[in-house]
Amino acid sequence: MLALALGIQPACATVAVAQQAADTRTAHPYASHVAEAARRFGIPEGWIWAVMRVESNGDSRAVSTAGARGLMQIMPATWATLRARYGLGTDPFDVRDNILAGAAYLRAMHDRYGDVTAMLAAYNAGPGRYDEYLSRGRPLPAETRAYLAKLAPMIGGAADVQLAAATLPDPFAWRRSALFVRTEGDTATPRGDDDADAETTTAAPMERRSSDSEAAAETLFVSRAGAARPQ
């Protein structure tokens, strides 16, 4: 198990997550958006709160040196894909939409790997990089190991968390989202390939923003430089 290999002690995920969610549900301005995202994608609210805290320290305007944006630190290219798939708006800093996008990707990684710690590792390093860890034993980056050390105690490392069914994406959501640029002639033109895989049910694999030569623009999540460590 990855958690044990990294020296992370599994926690009682259900209890910890439920307690954290209860403590923040009514007191925080983001609470309603977190609750919506948790319902929509069938994941615990506590996962979203914990990732948000480590990624951006709750700063909705956070931008990393690699260009990741918002509370959940989403790269621009991936934001374009997720907003097309899930009918989100055009502003990656929008609190609700950024949280929804991050929750969607968390669920996709959990569905792919079936384990909370693996989900977090892939969230940070990228599924391609995590697959190399699984298939070739290539060590995870030090940054990812530190990331897991912060998050695992907050989320819990139990591999048998039972998730609710996620709401399937609307395959036609991209037609209603702001994917089109209107010209002076009032004709609409799609923006590149943003909607190329809008009909898939999970987020497409993204490569990590590695410090060892992998392209930053291909990643989904990047830890915000200088973000405060959760207390």
N, C-alpha and C positions, 0 to 999 in steps of 0.2 A: 504494500500500500504506500502511495506516495507520501502521505502524511507521516507515516512511521519512518520512511526512508529519510525524510528531512528533519526528523526529530520533533515533529509537531504532535502534541498530545490531542487526540480526538476529544471533542466536548459533546455534551448533550445538546445537539443542534436544536431540537424542537423547543426545549425549555428556554434556552438562551435567546433564540430568535423571537419567540412569543413575548418574552419579557421586554426585550428592546422595543419591539413594535408597540406594545402597550404603553411604554413610557413616552413614546414620541408621537403617537397617533393624533392626539388632540392639541399638542403643544407647539408643533413646528409648522411653519408656513408651507413646507413642501409635503406635509403629511397626506393631503388628499391625493396628490399626484402619485406618491409612492403607493398608496393603497390601490389606486386605479391600476397602476402597472403590475402590482402583485396579483390582482385579480385577473387581469387580462392574460398574463403569461404564466399563471399558476405557480409562482414562486413565493417564498416567504418574504414579507416586508423587510425583515431584518437583514436579508442578503443585500437588498438595495441600499439600505441605510449604511451598512458597513462598507460596501464598495464605494459609495459616494464619498464617504468620509476619508477613505484612504486615497482615492483618486484625486479629489479636488478640495478636500477639507471643507466641503459645502459651499464653495465659491462658484456661483452659476456663471460667472464671466471668466473662469479660469481658461488659460491657453498655455499649453506646454511648448517647449522649444521646438518640438516636432510638428506642432500645429493642431494637436488634439484639443477639443473644445468642450466646455461646459462641465456640468456636474459629474457626468459619467466619462468624461474625457474621450470623445469620439472623433476619429479622424474624418476630414471632409469627404473623401471618396466613399467611405463606409456610411457616413450620414446620408449621402445621396441615395445609396441603395436602400437603407432602412426606411427612410421617409417615403420612398416610392412603394415599398412593400407594405408598409403599415399605415399609409395615408396620413403621414405627419406633415407639418408645415415646412417652411423654407428656412427658419431661423434655428441653427443648431444650439443657440444659447437659450432658447425657450425652455423654461424649467420643465414643464409637463412633457414636451416632446423629447427632450434629452433623456429624461428619466425613462420614458417608454422605450426609447431606442436601446438604452443600456440594459434594461430588464429583458428585452427581446433577445439580446445577445447572450446574456447570462443563461437564459433558458435553452438557447440553442447549444451552448457549450455543455450544459448539464445533460441534455438529450443525447449529445454525441458521445460523452464519456461516462455518464452515469454515476459520477462521484463528485462530491462537493469540492474536494481539494484539487482534483483534476480540472474541474470547471474553472476554478480561480487561476490555476496555472495557465490554462489555455487563454483565458480572458486577458491575462497580462502579457504572456509571451507570444500568443498567437497559436492557433491549432496546428499549423504546419510545424512550428518549432516544438510543440509538445508531442506531436506524432514522432518526431525524431528521437525525443527522449524515450518514448515507448518502444520504438522499433529498433533503434540502434544504441540505446543507452547513452546518448549524448547528454551530458549534464545540463540541467537548466541554468540559465544565466543567474549570476549572483543577485541581480536586481529582482528577478522573479522569486528566488528563494526568500529574499527579504520581504517581498510583498506578501508571500504566503505566511510568513512568520507573523506579520501584522494582522492579517485577515482571519487566519484559521481560528484563533481563540475567540474572535468576535462572532464568527458565523457558525463554527462547529464543524468537525471533520467527519461526521457520520456519513457513511456511504449509502445508507438505506433510507434516506429521507424520501418520503412518498409525496410526489408533486401532484397537484391538481392538473387536469387537462387544460392545456393552453388554448386560447381562442385562435382559430386558424386565421391567417391574414386574408384580407379580401383581395382576390386576384385582380380586381379592377380598381383598387385604391389609387394606383398611380394616375388613373385618368382624372381623378377628382383632386389630386394634390397639385401643389404649385410647381409642376415640372415643366411648364411651358412658358416660353418667352413670347410675348405678343409684339409683333412688329407694327410699324406705322400703317401697314395695310390690314391690320387686325387679323392676321393669320397666326396660328400657333405652331411652334416648332419644338419638338422634344429636345431636351438637353442631353446630348450625347447618348451614352449607354446606361444612364442612371436606372432605367427600368428594365434592363436586360434580363434580370432573373427575379422580377417582381412576383412571379407566380410560384416560387418555391416556398416551402413552409418554414424553413429555418434560414438563418443568416448564412451567407456564403463564407467559406473559410477565408480568413485574412492572415497575412503574415505579420510577425511581430516587428516592432520598431527597433530591433536589436542594435546594441552599441557596437556590434562586430560585423558591420557591413551590409546587413539586410536593410532594405529600403524603408525609411520611415513613413513614406506616404502610403505604404501598403497595410499598415497596421490599423487595428480598431481602437484599442485602448492604450494610452500612454500615461504612466504615472506623472503627475504634475511635479515639476522640479521645485523643490523647496516646500512641498506640502507638509503641513504639520502632522506629526505622528499622532494617531488617535490616543486619547487618554483613557 
